């Protein structure tokens, strides 16, 4: 999800199957993923099993939201 970044639609124009109609701005989701990845990397470095599990879950969720 996100705000529309580019709108390729034109009123009255026919569209083809598979054609890209809009491009979404996923900057927020990318930033969340980068933060989750950094937290995961730090948890691995610190070798805390509980922290690694928590950050793995956060990273998975952030990646799914991209």
PDB file of N, CA, C, O and CB in Angstrom:
ATOM      1  N   UNK A   1       0.833  -1.175   0.000  1.00  0.00           N
ATOM      2  CA  UNK A   1       0.000   0.000   0.000  1.00  0.00           C
ATOM      3  C   UNK A   1       0.877   1.237   0.000  1.00  0.00           C
ATOM      4  O   UNK A   1       2.050   1.176   0.370  1.00  0.00           O
ATOM      5  CB  UNK A   1      -0.948  -0.001   1.202  1.00  0.00           C
ATOM      6  N   UNK A   2       0.323   2.332  -0.405  1.00  0.00           N
ATOM      7  CA  UNK A   2       1.060   3.582  -0.441  1.00  0.00           C
ATOM      8  C   UNK A   2       0.315   4.591  -1.290  1.00  0.00           C
ATOM      9  O   UNK A   2      -0.745   4.297  -1.843  1.00  0.00           O
ATOM     10  CB  UNK A   2       2.480   3.366  -0.978  1.00  0.00           C
ATOM     11  N   UNK A   3       0.875   5.772  -1.387  1.00  0.00           N
ATOM     12  CA  UNK A   3       0.278   6.821  -2.211  1.00  0.00           C
ATOM     13  C   UNK A   3       0.678   6.598  -3.665  1.00  0.00           C
ATOM     14  O   UNK A   3       1.724   6.016  -3.951  1.00  0.00           O
ATOM     15  CB  UNK A   3       0.719   8.235  -1.726  1.00  0.00           C
ATOM     16  N   UNK A   4      -0.169   7.069  -4.577  1.00  0.00           N
ATOM     17  CA  UNK A   4       0.135   6.952  -5.999  1.00  0.00           C
ATOM     18  C   UNK A   4       1.289   7.890  -6.320  1.00  0.00           C
ATOM     19  O   UNK A   4       1.223   9.092  -6.059  1.00  0.00           O
ATOM     20  CB  UNK A   4      -1.115   7.278  -6.877  1.00  0.00           C
ATOM     21  N   UNK A   5       2.348   7.324  -6.891  1.00  0.00           N
ATOM     22  CA  UNK A   5       3.540   8.087  -7.253  1.00  0.00           C
ATOM     23  C   UNK A   5       3.428   8.565  -8.705  1.00  0.00           C
ATOM     24  O   UNK A   5       3.702   9.727  -9.005  1.00  0.00           O
ATOM     25  CB  UNK A   5       4.822   7.231  -7.056  1.00  0.00           C
ATOM     26  N   UNK A   6       3.023   7.658  -9.602  1.00  0.00           N
ATOM     27  CA  UNK A   6       2.871   7.985 -11.018  1.00  0.00           C
ATOM     28  C   UNK A   6       1.548   7.391 -11.497  1.00  0.00           C
ATOM     29  O   UNK A   6       1.243   6.232 -11.216  1.00  0.00           O
ATOM     30  CB  UNK A   6       4.082   7.442 -11.869  1.00  0.00           C
ATOM     31  N   UNK A   7       0.779   8.180 -12.211  1.00  0.00           N
ATOM     32  CA  UNK A   7      -0.506   7.740 -12.754  1.00  0.00           C
ATOM     33  C   UNK A   7      -0.376   7.664 -14.274  1.00  0.00           C
ATOM     34  O   UNK A   7      -0.222   8.688 -14.940  1.00  0.00           O
ATOM     35  CB  UNK A   7      -1.672   8.711 -12.330  1.00  0.00           C
ATOM     36  N   UNK A   8      -0.437   6.450 -14.818  1.00  0.00           N
ATOM     37  CA  UNK A   8      -0.292   6.255 -16.258  1.00  0.00           C
ATOM     38  C   UNK A   8      -1.640   6.264 -16.983  1.00  0.00           C
ATOM     39  O   UNK A   8      -1.694   6.077 -18.199  1.00  0.00           O
ATOM     40  CB  UNK A   8       0.430   4.947 -16.532  1.00  0.00           C
ATOM     41  N   UNK A   9      -2.713   6.478 -16.244  1.00  0.00           N
ATOM     42  CA  UNK A   9      -4.047   6.438 -16.832  1.00  0.00           C
ATOM     43  C   UNK A   9      -4.386   7.743 -17.541  1.00  0.00           C
ATOM     44  O   UNK A   9      -3.997   8.831 -17.118  1.00  0.00           O
ATOM     45  CB  UNK A   9      -5.085   6.144 -15.760  1.00  0.00           C
ATOM     46  N   UNK A  10      -5.129   7.590 -18.638  1.00  0.00           N
ATOM     47  CA  UNK A  10      -5.670   8.750 -19.341  1.00  0.00           C
ATOM     48  C   UNK A  10      -7.146   8.463 -19.582  1.00  0.00           C
ATOM     49  O   UNK A  10      -7.507   7.379 -20.042  1.00  0.00           O
ATOM     50  CB  UNK A  10      -4.898   9.036 -20.698  1.00  0.00           C
ATOM     51  N   UNK A  11      -7.984   9.419 -19.276  1.00  0.00           N
ATOM     52  CA  UNK A  11      -9.422   9.226 -19.413  1.00  0.00           C
ATOM     53  C   UNK A  11      -9.780   8.854 -20.847  1.00  0.00           C
ATOM     54  O   UNK A  11      -9.344   9.502 -21.798  1.00  0.00           O
ATOM     55  CB  UNK A  11     -10.178  10.489 -18.987  1.00  0.00           C
ATOM     56  N   UNK A  12     -10.579   7.799 -20.985  1.00  0.00           N
ATOM     57  CA  UNK A  12     -11.058   7.374 -22.294  1.00  0.00           C
ATOM     58  C   UNK A  12     -10.117   6.440 -23.037  1.00  0.00           C
ATOM     59  O   UNK A  12     -10.504   5.871 -24.057  1.00  0.00           O
ATOM     60  CB  UNK A  12     -11.310   8.562 -23.131  1.00  0.00           C
ATOM     61  N   UNK A  13      -8.896   6.266 -22.556  1.00  0.00           N
ATOM     62  CA  UNK A  13      -7.921   5.404 -23.234  1.00  0.00           C
ATOM     63  C   UNK A  13      -8.154   3.959 -22.829  1.00  0.00           C
ATOM     64  O   UNK A  13      -8.388   3.664 -21.658  1.00  0.00           O
ATOM     65  CB  UNK A  13      -6.467   5.833 -22.900  1.00  0.00           C
ATOM     66  N   UNK A  14      -8.088   3.058 -23.807  1.00  0.00           N
ATOM     67  CA  UNK A  14      -8.224   1.637 -23.512  1.00  0.00           C
ATOM     68  C   UNK A  14      -6.917   1.133 -22.915  1.00  0.00           C
ATOM     69  O   UNK A  14      -5.834   1.603 -23.262  1.00  0.00           O
ATOM     70  CB  UNK A  14      -8.600   0.830 -24.791  1.00  0.00           C
ATOM     71  N   UNK A  15      -7.042   0.175 -22.016  1.00  0.00           N
ATOM     72  CA  UNK A  15      -5.853  -0.419 -21.405  1.00  0.00           C
ATOM     73  C   UNK A  15      -5.769  -1.886 -21.792  1.00  0.00           C
ATOM     74  O   UNK A  15      -6.775  -2.530 -22.092  1.00  0.00           O
ATOM     75  CB  UNK A  15      -5.879  -0.262 -19.861  1.00  0.00           C
ATOM     76  N   UNK A  16      -4.542  -2.397 -21.777  1.00  0.00           N
ATOM     77  CA  UNK A  16      -4.302  -3.789 -22.142  1.00  0.00           C
ATOM     78  C   UNK A  16      -4.072  -4.612 -20.884  1.00  0.00           C
ATOM     79  O   UNK A  16      -3.631  -4.095 -19.858  1.00  0.00           O
ATOM     80  CB  UNK A  16      -3.096  -3.910 -23.100  1.00  0.00           C
ATOM     81  N   UNK A  17      -4.373  -5.884 -20.979  1.00  0.00           N
ATOM     82  CA  UNK A  17      -4.158  -6.814 -19.874  1.00  0.00           C
ATOM     83  C   UNK A  17      -2.677  -6.796 -19.492  1.00  0.00           C
ATOM     84  O   UNK A  17      -1.801  -6.900 -20.350  1.00  0.00           O
ATOM     85  CB  UNK A  17      -4.617  -8.256 -20.258  1.00  0.00           C
ATOM     86  N   UNK A  18      -2.415  -6.665 -18.201  1.00  0.00           N
ATOM     87  CA  UNK A  18      -1.040  -6.672 -17.706  1.00  0.00           C
ATOM     88  C   UNK A  18      -0.352  -5.313 -17.743  1.00  0.00           C
ATOM     89  O   UNK A  18       0.771  -5.178 -17.259  1.00  0.00           O
ATOM     90  CB  UNK A  18      -0.240  -7.639 -18.497  1.00  0.00           C
ATOM     91  N   UNK A  19      -1.004  -4.316 -18.305  1.00  0.00           N
ATOM     92  CA  UNK A  19      -0.424  -2.977 -18.399  1.00  0.00           C
ATOM     93  C   UNK A  19      -0.361  -2.324 -17.018  1.00  0.00           C
ATOM     94  O   UNK A  19      -1.297  -2.438 -16.226  1.00  0.00           O
ATOM     95  CB  UNK A  19      -1.243  -2.099 -19.371  1.00  0.00           C
ATOM     96  N   UNK A  20       0.732  -1.653 -16.741  1.00  0.00           N
ATOM     97  CA  UNK A  20       0.884  -0.940 -15.472  1.00  0.00           C
ATOM     98  C   UNK A  20       0.041   0.327 -15.530  1.00  0.00           C
ATOM     99  O   UNK A  20       0.175   1.142 -16.444  1.00  0.00           O
ATOM    100  CB  UNK A  20       2.387  -0.602 -15.183  1.00  0.00           C
ATOM    101  N   UNK A  21      -0.827   0.475 -14.539  1.00  0.00           N
ATOM    102  CA  UNK A  21      -1.740   1.618 -14.521  1.00  0.00           C
ATOM    103  C   UNK A  21      -1.260   2.730 -13.605  1.00  0.00           C
ATOM    104  O   UNK A  21      -1.393   3.909 -13.932  1.00  0.00           O
ATOM    105  CB  UNK A  21      -3.116   1.174 -14.096  1.00  0.00           C
ATOM    106  N   UNK A  22      -0.702   2.361 -12.457  1.00  0.00           N
ATOM    107  CA  UNK A  22      -0.166   3.337 -11.516  1.00  0.00           C
ATOM    108  C   UNK A  22       1.089   2.767 -10.866  1.00  0.00           C
ATOM    109  O   UNK A  22       1.292   1.554 -10.829  1.00  0.00           O
ATOM    110  CB  UNK A  22      -1.223   3.715 -10.441  1.00  0.00           C
ATOM    111  N   UNK A  23       1.914   3.652 -10.363  1.00  0.00           N
ATOM    112  CA  UNK A  23       3.095   3.257  -9.597  1.00  0.00           C
ATOM    113  C   UNK A  23       2.928   3.833  -8.197  1.00  0.00           C
ATOM    114  O   UNK A  23       2.671   5.025  -8.029  1.00  0.00           O
ATOM    115  CB  UNK A  23       4.435   3.758 -10.277  1.00  0.00           C
ATOM    116  N   UNK A  24       3.079   2.969  -7.193  1.00  0.00           N
ATOM    117  CA  UNK A  24       2.904   3.408  -5.814  1.00  0.00           C
ATOM    118  C   UNK A  24       4.229   3.841  -5.202  1.00  0.00           C
ATOM    119  O   UNK A  24       5.286   3.296  -5.522  1.00  0.00           O
ATOM    120  CB  UNK A  24       2.280   2.296  -4.978  1.00  0.00           C
ATOM    121  N   UNK A  25       4.156   4.821  -4.324  1.00  0.00           N
ATOM    122  CA  UNK A  25       5.329   5.275  -3.578  1.00  0.00           C
ATOM    123  C   UNK A  25       5.489   4.358  -2.374  1.00  0.00           C
ATOM    124  O   UNK A  25       4.680   4.390  -1.447  1.00  0.00           O
ATOM    125  CB  UNK A  25       5.192   6.782  -3.137  1.00  0.00           C
ATOM    126  N   UNK A  26       6.541   3.538  -2.394  1.00  0.00           N
ATOM    127  CA  UNK A  26       6.758   2.582  -1.308  1.00  0.00           C
ATOM    128  C   UNK A  26       7.931   2.991  -0.415  1.00  0.00           C
ATOM    129  O   UNK A  26       8.545   2.144   0.232  1.00  0.00           O
ATOM    130  CB  UNK A  26       7.004   1.190  -1.879  1.00  0.00           C
ATOM    131  N   UNK A  27       8.237   4.281  -0.381  1.00  0.00           N
ATOM    132  CA  UNK A  27       9.357   4.789   0.408  1.00  0.00           C
ATOM    133  C   UNK A  27       9.231   4.409   1.880  1.00  0.00           C
ATOM    134  O   UNK A  27      10.211   3.997   2.502  1.00  0.00           O
ATOM    135  CB  UNK A  27       9.449   6.301   0.272  1.00  0.00           C
ATOM    136  N   UNK A  28       8.042   4.544   2.434  1.00  0.00           N
ATOM    137  CA  UNK A  28       7.825   4.229   3.850  1.00  0.00           C
ATOM    138  C   UNK A  28       8.104   2.750   4.120  1.00  0.00           C
ATOM    139  O   UNK A  28       8.761   2.413   5.105  1.00  0.00           O
ATOM    140  CB  UNK A  28       6.380   4.584   4.269  1.00  0.00           C
ATOM    141  N   UNK A  29       7.612   1.877   3.258  1.00  0.00           N
ATOM    142  CA  UNK A  29       7.818   0.447   3.433  1.00  0.00           C
ATOM    143  C   UNK A  29       9.291   0.080   3.281  1.00  0.00           C
ATOM    144  O   UNK A  29       9.794  -0.774   4.011  1.00  0.00           O
ATOM    145  CB  UNK A  29       6.974  -0.335   2.432  1.00  0.00           C
ATOM    146  N   UNK A  30       9.985   0.717   2.338  1.00  0.00           N
ATOM    147  CA  UNK A  30      11.416   0.464   2.165  1.00  0.00           C
ATOM    148  C   UNK A  30      12.194   0.878   3.411  1.00  0.00           C
ATOM    149  O   UNK A  30      13.100   0.166   3.845  1.00  0.00           O
ATOM    150  CB  UNK A  30      11.952   1.214   0.932  1.00  0.00           C
ATOM    151  N   UNK A  31      11.843   2.026   3.987  1.00  0.00           N
ATOM    152  CA  UNK A  31      12.508   2.506   5.196  1.00  0.00           C
ATOM    153  C   UNK A  31      12.264   1.557   6.367  1.00  0.00           C
ATOM    154  O   UNK A  31      13.185   1.260   7.127  1.00  0.00           O
ATOM    155  CB  UNK A  31      12.022   3.918   5.549  1.00  0.00           C
ATOM    156  N   UNK A  32      11.027   1.083   6.513  1.00  0.00           N
ATOM    157  CA  UNK A  32      10.715   0.126   7.573  1.00  0.00           C
ATOM    158  C   UNK A  32      11.522  -1.157   7.403  1.00  0.00           C
ATOM    159  O   UNK A  32      11.993  -1.732   8.384  1.00  0.00           O
ATOM    160  CB  UNK A  32       9.213  -0.191   7.583  1.00  0.00           C
ATOM    161  N   UNK A  33      11.683  -1.606   6.160  1.00  0.00           N
ATOM    162  CA  UNK A  33      12.465  -2.812   5.887  1.00  0.00           C
ATOM    163  C   UNK A  33      13.932  -2.595   6.251  1.00  0.00           C
ATOM    164  O   UNK A  33      14.549  -3.460   6.872  1.00  0.00           O
ATOM    165  CB  UNK A  33      12.338  -3.214   4.406  1.00  0.00           C
ATOM    166  N   UNK A  34      14.488  -1.458   5.872  1.00  0.00           N
ATOM    167  CA  UNK A  34      15.889  -1.153   6.178  1.00  0.00           C
ATOM    168  C   UNK A  34      16.107  -1.109   7.689  1.00  0.00           C
ATOM    169  O   UNK A  34      17.100  -1.637   8.189  1.00  0.00           O
ATOM    170  CB  UNK A  34      16.307   0.191   5.539  1.00  0.00           C
ATOM    171  N   UNK A  35      15.187  -0.486   8.411  1.00  0.00           N
ATOM    172  CA  UNK A  35      15.297  -0.431   9.879  1.00  0.00           C
ATOM    173  C   UNK A  35      15.228  -1.830  10.491  1.00  0.00           C
ATOM    174  O   UNK A  35      15.997  -2.155  11.396  1.00  0.00           O
ATOM    175  CB  UNK A  35      14.181   0.454  10.469  1.00  0.00           C
ATOM    176  N   UNK A  36      14.306  -2.653   9.995  1.00  0.00           N
ATOM    177  CA  UNK A  36      14.169  -4.016  10.514  1.00  0.00           C
ATOM    178  C   UNK A  36      15.413  -4.838  10.211  1.00  0.00           C
ATOM    179  O   UNK A  36      15.854  -5.627  11.047  1.00  0.00           O
ATOM    180  CB  UNK A  36      12.929  -4.698   9.920  1.00  0.00           C
ATOM    181  N   UNK A  37      15.976  -4.662   9.031  1.00  0.00           N
ATOM    182  CA  UNK A  37      17.194  -5.393   8.643  1.00  0.00           C
ATOM    183  C   UNK A  37      18.356  -4.986   9.534  1.00  0.00           C
ATOM    184  O   UNK A  37      19.136  -5.834   9.967  1.00  0.00           O
ATOM    185  CB  UNK A  37      17.544  -5.135   7.157  1.00  0.00           C
ATOM    186  N   UNK A  38      18.475  -3.702   9.808  1.00  0.00           N
ATOM    187  CA  UNK A  38      19.545  -3.212  10.678  1.00  0.00           C
ATOM    188  C   UNK A  38      19.395  -3.789  12.089  1.00  0.00           C
ATOM    189  O   UNK A  38      20.378  -4.227  12.687  1.00  0.00           O
ATOM    190  CB  UNK A  38      19.540  -1.665  10.727  1.00  0.00           C
ATOM    191  N   UNK A  39      18.174  -3.789  12.618  1.00  0.00           N
ATOM    192  CA  UNK A  39      17.931  -4.345  13.953  1.00  0.00           C
ATOM    193  C   UNK A  39      18.258  -5.829  13.983  1.00  0.00           C
ATOM    194  O   UNK A  39      18.818  -6.324  14.961  1.00  0.00           O
ATOM    195  CB  UNK A  39      16.471  -4.117  14.379  1.00  0.00           C
ATOM    196  N   UNK A  40      17.914  -6.537  12.921  1.00  0.00           N
ATOM    197  CA  UNK A  40      18.222  -7.970  12.839  1.00  0.00           C
ATOM    198  C   UNK A  40      19.736  -8.191  12.827  1.00  0.00           C
ATOM    199  O   UNK A  40      20.252  -9.034  13.561  1.00  0.00           O
ATOM    200  CB  UNK A  40      17.580  -8.594  11.573  1.00  0.00           C
ATOM    201  N   UNK A  41      20.435  -7.437  12.000  1.00  0.00           N
ATOM    202  CA  UNK A  41      21.895  -7.568  11.920  1.00  0.00           C
ATOM    203  C   UNK A  41      22.547  -7.300  13.272  1.00  0.00           C
ATOM    204  O   UNK A  41      23.474  -8.008  13.665  1.00  0.00           O
ATOM    205  CB  UNK A  41      22.463  -6.606  10.866  1.00  0.00           C
ATOM    206  N   UNK A  42      22.069  -6.285  13.985  1.00  0.00           N
ATOM    207  CA  UNK A  42      22.616  -5.986  15.315  1.00  0.00           C
ATOM    208  C   UNK A  42      22.320  -7.110  16.305  1.00  0.00           C
ATOM    209  O   UNK A  42      23.160  -7.436  17.143  1.00  0.00           O
ATOM    210  CB  UNK A  42      22.042  -4.665  15.841  1.00  0.00           C
ATOM    211  N   UNK A  43      21.140  -7.697  16.212  1.00  0.00           N
ATOM    212  CA  UNK A  43      20.790  -8.805  17.105  1.00  0.00           C
ATOM    213  C   UNK A  43      21.693 -10.004  16.851  1.00  0.00           C
ATOM    214  O   UNK A  43      22.116 -10.679  17.789  1.00  0.00           O
ATOM    215  CB  UNK A  43      19.315  -9.204  16.923  1.00  0.00           C
ATOM    216  N   UNK A  44      21.983 -10.264  15.591  1.00  0.00           N
ATOM    217  CA  UNK A  44      22.881 -11.375  15.254  1.00  0.00           C
ATOM    218  C   UNK A  44      24.271 -11.112  15.816  1.00  0.00           C
ATOM    219  O   UNK A  44      24.899 -12.016  16.367  1.00  0.00           O
ATOM    220  CB  UNK A  44      22.951 -11.580  13.721  1.00  0.00           C
ATOM    221  N   UNK A  45      24.749  -9.892  15.681  1.00  0.00           N
ATOM    222  CA  UNK A  45      26.071  -9.529  16.204  1.00  0.00           C
ATOM    223  C   UNK A  45      26.103  -9.704  17.714  1.00  0.00           C
ATOM    224  O   UNK A  45      27.088 -10.200  18.262  1.00  0.00           O
ATOM    225  CB  UNK A  45      26.432  -8.074  15.826  1.00  0.00           C
ATOM    226  N   UNK A  46      25.029  -9.298  18.391  1.00  0.00           N
ATOM    227  CA  UNK A  46      24.974  -9.399  19.850  1.00  0.00           C
ATOM    228  C   UNK A  46      24.636 -10.811  20.336  1.00  0.00           C
ATOM    229  O   UNK A  46      24.726 -11.093  21.531  1.00  0.00           O
ATOM    230  CB  UNK A  46      23.952  -8.420  20.391  1.00  0.00           C
ATOM    231  N   UNK A  47      24.254 -11.686  19.431  1.00  0.00           N
ATOM    232  CA  UNK A  47      23.998 -13.105  19.707  1.00  0.00           C
ATOM    233  C   UNK A  47      22.932 -13.365  20.770  1.00  0.00           C
ATOM    234  O   UNK A  47      23.037 -14.344  21.510  1.00  0.00           O
ATOM    235  CB  UNK A  47      25.266 -13.759  20.132  1.00  0.00           C
ATOM    236  N   UNK A  48      21.934 -12.535  20.862  1.00  0.00           N
ATOM    237  CA  UNK A  48      20.824 -12.761  21.780  1.00  0.00           C
ATOM    238  C   UNK A  48      19.746 -13.557  21.045  1.00  0.00           C
ATOM    239  O   UNK A  48      19.122 -13.040  20.118  1.00  0.00           O
ATOM    240  CB  UNK A  48      20.253 -11.408  22.326  1.00  0.00           C
ATOM    241  N   UNK A  49      19.523 -14.802  21.446  1.00  0.00           N
ATOM    242  CA  UNK A  49      18.568 -15.678  20.757  1.00  0.00           C
ATOM    243  C   UNK A  49      17.163 -15.076  20.735  1.00  0.00           C
ATOM    244  O   UNK A  49      16.500 -15.099  19.698  1.00  0.00           O
ATOM    245  CB  UNK A  49      18.533 -17.051  21.430  1.00  0.00           C
ATOM    246  N   UNK A  50      16.707 -14.545  21.854  1.00  0.00           N
ATOM    247  CA  UNK A  50      15.370 -13.952  21.927  1.00  0.00           C
ATOM    248  C   UNK A  50      15.271 -12.737  21.016  1.00  0.00           C
ATOM    249  O   UNK A  50      14.294 -12.567  20.287  1.00  0.00           O
ATOM    250  CB  UNK A  50      15.030 -13.559  23.374  1.00  0.00           C
ATOM    251  N   UNK A  51      16.292 -11.901  21.070  1.00  0.00           N
ATOM    252  CA  UNK A  51      16.303 -10.692  20.244  1.00  0.00           C
ATOM    253  C   UNK A  51      16.346 -11.055  18.758  1.00  0.00           C
ATOM    254  O   UNK A  51      15.705 -10.398  17.938  1.00  0.00           O
ATOM    255  CB  UNK A  51      17.507  -9.797  20.611  1.00  0.00           C
ATOM    256  N   UNK A  52      17.098 -12.097  18.413  1.00  0.00           N
ATOM    257  CA  UNK A  52      17.173 -12.538  17.018  1.00  0.00           C
ATOM    258  C   UNK A  52      15.793 -12.983  16.543  1.00  0.00           C
ATOM    259  O   UNK A  52      15.370 -12.611  15.448  1.00  0.00           O
ATOM    260  CB  UNK A  52      18.201 -13.689  16.857  1.00  0.00           C
ATOM    261  N   UNK A  53      15.088 -13.772  17.347  1.00  0.00           N
ATOM    262  CA  UNK A  53      13.747 -14.241  16.974  1.00  0.00           C
ATOM    263  C   UNK A  53      12.791 -13.065  16.771  1.00  0.00           C
ATOM    264  O   UNK A  53      12.026 -13.037  15.807  1.00  0.00           O
ATOM    265  CB  UNK A  53      13.190 -15.192  18.051  1.00  0.00           C
ATOM    266  N   UNK A  54      12.842 -12.098  17.682  1.00  0.00           N
ATOM    267  CA  UNK A  54      11.963 -10.928  17.579  1.00  0.00           C
ATOM    268  C   UNK A  54      12.259 -10.132  16.317  1.00  0.00           C
ATOM    269  O   UNK A  54      11.341  -9.731  15.602  1.00  0.00           O
ATOM    270  CB  UNK A  54      12.117 -10.028  18.812  1.00  0.00           C
ATOM    271  N   UNK A  55      13.542  -9.904  16.043  1.00  0.00           N
ATOM    272  CA  UNK A  55      13.891  -9.101  14.872  1.00  0.00           C
ATOM    273  C   UNK A  55      13.677  -9.874  13.580  1.00  0.00           C
ATOM    274  O   UNK A  55      13.410  -9.263  12.545  1.00  0.00           O
ATOM    275  CB  UNK A  55      15.336  -8.635  14.962  1.00  0.00           C
ATOM    276  N   UNK A  56      13.787 -11.201  13.607  1.00  0.00           N
ATOM    277  CA  UNK A  56      13.460 -12.003  12.420  1.00  0.00           C
ATOM    278  C   UNK A  56      11.996 -11.802  12.044  1.00  0.00           C
ATOM    279  O   UNK A  56      11.662 -11.653  10.869  1.00  0.00           O
ATOM    280  CB  UNK A  56      13.752 -13.509  12.672  1.00  0.00           C
ATOM    281  N   UNK A  57      11.132 -11.799  13.050  1.00  0.00           N
ATOM    282  CA  UNK A  57       9.705 -11.595  12.812  1.00  0.00           C
ATOM    283  C   UNK A  57       9.434 -10.193  12.266  1.00  0.00           C
ATOM    284  O   UNK A  57       8.667 -10.031  11.317  1.00  0.00           O
ATOM    285  CB  UNK A  57       8.912 -11.821  14.106  1.00  0.00           C
ATOM    286  N   UNK A  58      10.060  -9.189  12.862  1.00  0.00           N
ATOM    287  CA  UNK A  58       9.897  -7.809  12.395  1.00  0.00           C
ATOM    288  C   UNK A  58      10.387  -7.667  10.962  1.00  0.00           C
ATOM    289  O   UNK A  58       9.744  -7.008  10.145  1.00  0.00           O
ATOM    290  CB  UNK A  58      10.652  -6.833  13.312  1.00  0.00           C
ATOM    291  N   UNK A  59      11.527  -8.286  10.655  1.00  0.00           N
ATOM    292  CA  UNK A  59      12.092  -8.235   9.307  1.00  0.00           C
ATOM    293  C   UNK A  59      11.158  -8.918   8.311  1.00  0.00           C
ATOM    294  O   UNK A  59      10.941  -8.405   7.213  1.00  0.00           O
ATOM    295  CB  UNK A  59      13.484  -8.900   9.276  1.00  0.00           C
ATOM    296  N   UNK A  60      10.608 -10.060   8.683  1.00  0.00           N
ATOM    297  CA  UNK A  60       9.687 -10.784   7.805  1.00  0.00           C
ATOM    298  C   UNK A  60       8.465  -9.930   7.485  1.00  0.00           C
ATOM    299  O   UNK A  60       8.041  -9.850   6.332  1.00  0.00           O
ATOM    300  CB  UNK A  60       9.252 -12.109   8.453  1.00  0.00           C
ATOM    301  N   UNK A  61       7.909  -9.301   8.500  1.00  0.00           N
ATOM    302  CA  UNK A  61       6.724  -8.454   8.304  1.00  0.00           C
ATOM    303  C   UNK A  61       7.059  -7.265   7.406  1.00  0.00           C
ATOM    304  O   UNK A  61       6.290  -6.928   6.506  1.00  0.00           O
ATOM    305  CB  UNK A  61       6.178  -7.957   9.664  1.00  0.00           C
ATOM    306  N   UNK A  62       8.205  -6.630   7.651  1.00  0.00           N
ATOM    307  CA  UNK A  62       8.609  -5.474   6.838  1.00  0.00           C
ATOM    308  C   UNK A  62       8.822  -5.890   5.387  1.00  0.00           C
ATOM    309  O   UNK A  62       8.453  -5.153   4.472  1.00  0.00           O
ATOM    310  CB  UNK A  62       9.898  -4.833   7.402  1.00  0.00           C
ATOM    311  N   UNK A  63       9.410  -7.058   5.167  1.00  0.00           N
ATOM    312  CA  UNK A  63       9.661  -7.539   3.806  1.00  0.00           C
ATOM    313  C   UNK A  63       8.348  -7.827   3.092  1.00  0.00           C
ATOM    314  O   UNK A  63       8.211  -7.535   1.904  1.00  0.00           O
ATOM    315  CB  UNK A  63      10.542  -8.802   3.828  1.00  0.00           C
ATOM    316  N   UNK A  64       7.376  -8.401   3.810  1.00  0.00           N
ATOM    317  CA  UNK A  64       6.066  -8.684   3.219  1.00  0.00           C
ATOM    318  C   UNK A  64       5.324  -7.404   2.854  1.00  0.00           C
ATOM    319  O   UNK A  64       4.499  -7.410   1.941  1.00  0.00           O
ATOM    320  CB  UNK A  64       5.222  -9.515   4.181  1.00  0.00           C
ATOM    321  N   UNK A  65       5.604  -6.314   3.550  1.00  0.00           N
ATOM    322  CA  UNK A  65       4.933  -5.037   3.288  1.00  0.00           C
ATOM    323  C   UNK A  65       5.551  -4.260   2.139  1.00  0.00           C
ATOM    324  O   UNK A  65       5.009  -3.231   1.736  1.00  0.00           O
ATOM    325  CB  UNK A  65       4.953  -4.187   4.524  1.00  0.00           C
ATOM    326  N   UNK A  66       6.672  -4.725   1.600  1.00  0.00           N
ATOM    327  CA  UNK A  66       7.302  -4.023   0.474  1.00  0.00           C
ATOM    328  C   UNK A  66       6.453  -4.110  -0.767  1.00  0.00           C
ATOM    329  O   UNK A  66       6.829  -3.575  -1.810  1.00  0.00           O
ATOM    330  CB  UNK A  66       8.683  -4.589   0.190  1.00  0.00           C
TER     331      UNK A  66
END
